[in-house]
Amino acid sequence: MIVAIIQARLGSTRLANKVLKFLGDKTVLEHVCDRVKESKHVDEIFVATTINKQDLQIVELCSSKGIRVFCGSEEDVLDRYYQLAKLIDVSHIVRITADCPVIDPGLIDYIIKEHLESRSDYTSNTIIDSFPDGLDTEIFKFKALEKAWKEATLKSEREHVTPYIKKNPEIFSQNSIISKNDYSEKRWTLDTDLDYEFLSFIFRELYSVNQYFGMNDILKLLSNNSSKEMINSNIIRNEGYIKSLNEDKTI
């Protein structure tokens, strides 16, 4: 069974409650869940949030929408994933973050297909950045998650789930998905007010036509509105992970 686990919390320091902000008629978290549900290869989805009291809002939203939800460690996200995954009969886990409201179901399916065909422990379009930030998709075997959970000791390896796997290709077989064209400088994720302004434009233009618009639809829109990409172009990619590395320690 292939299960998508969407990690979500409200404790963002740069944009509070970002996953509950509205884009069109739905919250960001709902958009992410609905888009992942469109995948033809994902059998089930879960939202993995925290035991923090403020994240009860996420639990309540998921409950009202019939989305299965799990509460675990706030800081040790690797443990959050593992504790959920071991409760269910899962062979492969797709990792998605809830700040990606334009995640592309077609791309998810392509990455899953490549993963299954390669029989890799880990497949992702994040090993080498070539896709727009906001389309990050990772899939890994349960046994790889379990080994990482047992052996990862650095704070950065536990806050971000997959760094231990990515840093050890001699232990985990890896399959890197790379775009034919380099779109790595494009930013389609939600972490700041400027990101929200940019994504609001995308949804105003595309959502009413096709609620599951994909990467190519956004690229076509931006080709005719290139100035809009300047709204959030100065924000550093993977800033949260870089911050973790700078503050790293063994735990």
C-alpha positions as CSV (number, residue, x, y, z in Angstrom):
1,M,0.0,0.0,0.0
2,I,1.1,3.5,-0.8
3,V,0.2,6.2,1.7
4,A,0.7,9.9,1.4
5,I,1.6,11.6,4.7
6,I,1.1,15.4,4.6
7,Q,2.8,17.2,7.4
8,A,1.1,20.2,8.8
9,R,1.3,22.5,11.8
10,L,0.4,26.1,12.7
11,G,3.6,27.1,14.5
12,S,5.2,28.8,11.5
13,T,7.3,31.7,12.7
14,R,7.2,33.7,9.4
15,L,3.5,33.2,8.5
16,A,1.3,32.2,11.3
17,N,-1.5,29.7,10.6
18,K,-0.4,29.6,7.0
19,V,-2.0,26.2,6.2
20,L,-5.4,27.5,7.3
21,K,-5.3,30.6,5.0
22,F,-7.8,30.6,2.2
23,L,-7.0,30.4,-1.5
24,G,-10.3,30.7,-3.3
25,D,-13.0,28.7,-1.5
26,K,-10.7,26.3,0.5
27,T,-7.8,26.5,3.0
28,V,-4.3,25.7,1.8
29,L,-4.4,22.4,3.7
30,E,-7.6,21.4,1.9
31,H,-6.1,22.2,-1.5
32,V,-3.1,20.0,-0.7
33,C,-5.2,17.1,0.5
34,D,-7.6,17.3,-2.5
35,R,-4.7,17.5,-4.9
36,V,-2.9,14.5,-3.4
37,K,-6.2,12.6,-3.5
38,E,-6.2,13.1,-7.3
39,S,-3.1,10.8,-7.5
40,K,-4.0,7.5,-9.2
41,H,-1.3,5.7,-7.3
42,V,-1.8,6.9,-3.7
43,D,-4.1,4.5,-1.8
44,E,-4.8,6.7,1.2
45,I,-3.8,10.0,2.7
46,F,-3.1,11.1,6.3
47,V,-2.4,14.5,7.7
48,A,0.4,14.3,10.4
49,T,0.2,17.2,12.8
50,T,1.4,17.8,16.3
51,I,0.2,17.3,19.9
52,N,0.5,21.1,20.4
53,K,-2.8,22.6,21.5
54,Q,-2.9,25.1,18.7
55,D,-2.9,22.3,16.1
56,L,-6.2,21.1,17.3
57,Q,-7.5,23.5,14.6
58,I,-5.9,21.2,12.1
59,V,-7.5,18.1,13.7
60,E,-10.9,19.8,13.7
61,L,-10.6,20.8,10.0
62,C,-9.5,17.3,9.0
63,S,-12.3,15.7,11.1
64,S,-14.9,17.9,9.4
65,K,-13.6,17.0,5.9
66,G,-13.3,13.3,6.6
67,I,-9.5,13.4,6.4
68,R,-7.6,11.0,8.6
69,V,-5.2,12.7,11.0
70,F,-2.5,11.8,13.4
71,C,-0.9,13.8,16.1
72,G,2.8,13.3,17.1
73,S,6.0,15.1,18.0
74,E,6.2,18.8,17.1
75,E,10.0,19.0,16.6
76,D,10.9,15.3,15.8
77,V,9.0,15.1,12.5
78,L,10.9,11.9,11.6
79,D,9.4,10.3,14.7
80,R,5.9,11.7,13.8
81,Y,6.1,10.0,10.4
82,Y,7.5,6.7,11.8
83,Q,4.9,6.4,14.6
84,L,2.1,6.9,12.1
85,A,3.5,4.6,9.4
86,K,4.1,1.7,11.8
87,L,0.4,1.9,12.8
88,I,-0.8,1.1,9.3
89,D,0.1,-1.6,6.7
90,V,2.2,0.6,4.4
91,S,5.0,-0.4,2.0
92,H,5.8,3.1,0.6
93,I,5.3,6.6,2.1
94,V,4.8,9.7,-0.1
95,R,5.9,12.8,1.9
96,I,4.2,16.1,1.1
97,T,4.3,19.3,3.1
98,A,1.1,21.3,3.7
99,D,2.7,24.5,2.5
100,C,2.5,23.3,-1.2
101,P,-1.0,24.3,-2.4
102,V,-0.1,23.8,-6.1
103,I,1.4,20.3,-5.6
104,D,0.8,18.5,-9.0
105,P,-1.0,15.2,-8.9
106,G,0.4,14.2,-12.3
107,L,4.0,14.8,-11.0
108,I,3.3,12.8,-7.9
109,D,2.1,9.9,-10.0
110,Y,5.2,10.1,-12.3
111,I,7.5,10.0,-9.3
112,I,5.7,7.1,-7.7
113,K,5.8,5.2,-11.0
114,E,9.6,5.8,-11.3
115,H,10.1,4.8,-7.7
116,L,8.2,1.5,-8.2
117,E,10.0,0.7,-11.5
118,S,13.4,1.4,-10.1
119,R,12.7,-0.5,-6.8
120,S,14.7,2.2,-5.0
121,D,14.6,2.8,-1.3
122,Y,14.1,6.5,-2.0
123,T,12.9,8.5,-5.0
124,S,12.5,12.3,-5.1
125,N,12.7,15.4,-7.2
126,T,14.6,17.2,-4.3
127,I,17.9,15.4,-4.5
128,I,18.9,17.9,-7.2
129,D,16.7,21.0,-7.3
130,S,15.2,21.4,-10.8
131,F,11.5,21.7,-10.2
132,P,9.8,24.8,-8.8
133,D,9.9,25.1,-5.0
134,G,6.4,23.9,-4.0
135,L,6.3,20.8,-6.1
136,D,8.6,18.8,-3.7
137,T,7.6,15.1,-3.7
138,E,9.4,12.3,-1.9
139,I,8.6,8.6,-1.7
140,F,10.4,6.0,0.3
141,K,10.0,2.5,1.6
142,F,8.8,1.9,5.1
143,K,12.0,0.0,5.9
144,A,14.1,3.0,4.9
145,L,12.0,5.3,7.2
146,E,12.4,2.8,10.0
147,K,16.2,2.6,9.6
148,A,16.5,6.4,9.5
149,W,14.3,6.6,12.6
150,K,16.6,4.2,14.4
151,E,19.9,5.8,13.3
152,A,19.4,9.5,12.7
153,T,20.9,11.5,15.6
154,L,21.2,15.1,14.3
155,K,18.5,17.7,14.9
156,S,18.3,18.5,11.2
157,E,17.9,14.8,10.4
158,R,14.9,14.5,12.7
159,E,13.2,17.9,12.0
160,H,13.1,17.3,8.2
161,V,12.4,13.5,7.9
162,T,14.6,12.5,4.9
163,P,18.1,14.2,5.3
164,Y,19.5,11.0,6.8
165,I,18.3,9.0,3.9
166,K,19.5,11.5,1.3
167,K,22.9,11.8,2.9
168,N,23.6,8.1,2.9
169,P,23.3,6.8,-0.7
170,E,25.6,3.9,0.1
171,I,22.9,2.6,2.6
172,F,19.7,3.6,0.7
173,S,19.3,3.2,-3.1
174,Q,18.2,6.5,-4.6
175,N,16.4,7.6,-7.7
176,S,16.7,11.3,-8.6
177,I,13.9,12.8,-10.7
178,I,15.2,15.8,-12.7
179,S,13.2,18.2,-14.8
180,K,14.1,18.5,-18.5
181,N,14.3,22.3,-17.9
182,D,15.7,23.9,-14.8
183,Y,12.8,25.6,-12.9
184,S,14.6,25.6,-9.5
185,E,14.5,29.4,-9.1
186,K,10.7,29.5,-9.3
187,R,9.0,29.7,-5.9
188,W,5.5,28.3,-5.6
189,T,5.4,27.4,-1.9
190,L,3.9,29.3,1.0
191,D,6.0,30.6,3.8
192,T,5.6,34.4,3.8
193,D,3.1,37.1,3.0
194,L,4.8,37.6,-0.3
195,D,4.3,33.9,-1.1
196,Y,0.6,34.3,-0.2
197,E,0.3,37.3,-2.5
198,F,1.9,35.3,-5.4
199,L,-0.2,32.2,-4.9
200,S,-3.4,34.3,-4.6
201,F,-2.7,35.5,-8.1
202,I,-2.2,32.0,-9.4
203,F,-5.5,30.8,-7.9
204,R,-7.4,33.8,-9.1
205,E,-6.3,33.2,-12.6
206,L,-6.5,29.3,-12.8
207,Y,-8.6,27.8,-10.1
208,S,-12.0,28.7,-11.6
209,V,-11.0,27.1,-14.9
210,N,-9.5,23.9,-13.5
211,Q,-9.2,23.4,-9.8
212,Y,-6.5,20.8,-10.3
213,F,-4.3,23.0,-12.6
214,G,-0.8,21.6,-13.0
215,M,2.7,22.8,-13.4
216,N,2.4,23.4,-17.1
217,D,-0.7,25.6,-16.6
218,I,1.2,27.7,-14.1
219,L,4.3,28.0,-16.4
220,K,2.0,29.1,-19.3
221,L,0.3,31.7,-17.1
222,L,3.7,33.1,-15.9
223,S,5.1,33.2,-19.4
224,N,2.5,36.0,-20.0
225,N,2.8,37.5,-16.5
226,S,6.5,37.3,-15.8
227,S,6.5,40.3,-13.5
228,K,4.4,38.4,-11.0
229,E,7.3,36.1,-10.3
230,M,9.2,39.0,-8.8
231,I,6.8,39.2,-5.9
232,N,8.6,36.5,-3.9
233,S,11.7,35.8,-6.0
234,N,14.1,37.1,-3.3
235,I,13.2,34.4,-0.7
236,I,15.8,31.7,-0.1
237,R,14.8,28.2,-1.1
238,N,14.8,25.7,1.8
239,E,15.5,28.4,4.3
240,G,14.1,26.3,7.2
241,Y,16.4,23.4,6.5
242,I,19.4,25.8,6.2
243,K,18.5,27.2,9.5
244,S,18.4,23.7,11.0
245,L,21.8,23.0,9.6
246,N,23.2,26.2,11.2
247,E,21.8,25.2,14.6
248,D,22.6,21.5,14.3
249,K,23.4,19.3,17.2
250,T,23.2,15.7,18.2
251,I,20.1,14.8,20.1
